[in-house]
Amino acid sequence: MENPASKGHAAVDVDVAIIGAGPAGLTAGYLLTKQGKSVAIIEKDATYVGGISRTVKHEGYRFDIGGHRFFSKSQQVVDLWNEILPDDFIQRPRMSRIYYEGKFYSYPLRAFEALWNLGILRSTVCMASYLRYKLFPIKDVKSFEDWTTNQFGKKLYSIFFKTYTEKVWGMPCNEMSADWAAQRIKGLSLWNAVTDGLKRSLGLNKKPNDGQEVKTLLETFRYPRLGPGMMWDAARDKIIATGKGQVLMGHALKQLASDGNGGWSMTADGPEREIQIRAKHAISSAPMRELAARLHPLPESSIQAKGLKYRDFLTVALMVKSEDLFPDNWIYIHDDRVQVGRVQNFRSWSPEMVPDEDMACVGLEYFCFEGDGLWSSSDQDLVEQATREMEILGLCDPARVISGAVVRQEKAYPVYDDEYEANVEALRVELEQKHPTLHLVGRNGMHRYNNQDHAMMTAMLTVENIIAGERLYDTWCVNEDAEYHEAGDEGDDKAIGAREVSKDQAAALQSVRDVPERIKKSA
């Protein structure tokens, strides 16, 4: 299908208009064009598709924005990855550690290592704190801090949970809901962690994947050799190659208007002119707050949608004169001396991400709010800060830092305050009742903390609904679950039939949990 903007046309007619060329939008476009439907996808980024799963290029270096392991228990998702990118996956060793007070702790826990790193005195204090809260737990459990303290004791909570969690979410742990902890750390206890770590340290486990009972983590994972953006570049190219689809880069949503007959007229601002897209269905992966503000007629729930908030994110990549700095894919930084929350090692994701064998490339990840001090800092100041923090952590000699680059990602995480659930529900209910041909997908499109495969599944089920001409599936049941994420074997569930609910879709549909929220203040 020709790009109408390149021909100077003002409008185009398609079966489905799609807002956003991230994993959800491109998955929907790919599957729809396979079914013979015509689609037009608008993407406000002028260069990259993939959203937060894009791969940014800088002077031959490639940066993964957030780190994306290609793992799913859904065989349907795995099959789709293989179909889109059949020859470019590599198998990579998985290694993640926690950094605390200059020492590294394996993740998951290894008992002897943890005891050695903490020292006899601190280990004793941790165990005493654990026993104290087991004997005399906090009775009125309201917060993440209360729940985690009861499970692990105050001392271990402060070491392994407080600092990193507050960096990520931008709110104090004593204001986050206990439900978030109960489901994020579901089934894990200190006793089980220590005994399991002791068995693994002694080589006593005979079970698959090192025998860990709870939240089993992969020892290896698959990864596109040039980063996750390689997957979404391929999806875009395949959509265009069908002749049924087009991806309009640098086009931001201006208005999405109901045509009064169940269809849609979408207007997008482009680099040269506006373009109008008329379609029978519309799929949106745009942030709910932005979509509601651009809908016509304006939904009654637009006031609630305006109250939705987002956590932003930036990566500072440092090019360092060194063969490599550490073997990890990433390191979680539990250290309040620095603002960085996590450090990626791009070569450990794929050697092809770093073009020079004599150079290392690391990405320091900062969680922030758009417009705050971090977000508004100049690139030079951020590179200097990242260099200082690497020195503070003892991870890098600043004299060996050759250059740096900054990548900003707005609206990386939906914020879950005490009003978010009611706000999302109000908009969702109104749109489903008034506009059954408008479909919300993906992380920001549904204001849910979905992983890449969950975002794809919302798009897959949406396509099934569009093809069937009715809502066969409730896509709002798809979400991330602590035990679903990187647990068990890849493609553990069987492939689904064409349009019937089976174990594969149930894996996503049943992986439902509440998300973190601020505690409601008592009267």
Buried (B, 14 or more C-beta within 10 A) or exposed (E): BEBBBEEEEEEBBBBBBBBBBBBBBBBBBBBBBBEEBBBBBBBBBEEBBBBBBBBBBBEEBBBBBBBBBBBBBBBBBBBBBBEBBEEBBBEBEBBBBBBBEEBBBBBBBBBEBBBEBBEEEBBEBBBEBBEBBBEEEBEEBBBBBBBBBBBBBBBBBBBBBBBBBBBBBBBBBBBBBBBBBBBBBEEBBBEEBBEBBBBBBEEEBEEEEBBBEBBBBBEEBBBBBBBBBBBBBBBBEBBBEBEBBBBBBBBBBBBBBBEEEEBBBBBBBBEEEBBBBBBBBBBBBBBBBBBBBBBEEEBEBBEBBEBBBBBBBBBBBBBBEBEBBBEBBBBBBBBEEBBBBBBBBBBBBBBBBBEEEEBBBBBBBBBBBBEEEBBEBEBEEBBBBBBEBBBBBEBBBBEBBEBBBBBBBBBBBBBBBEBBBEBBEBBBEBBBEEBEBBBBBBBBBBBBBBBBBBBBBBBBBBBBBBBEEEBEBEBBBBBBBBBBBBBBEBBBBEEBEEEEBBBBBBBBBEBBBBBBBBBEEEE
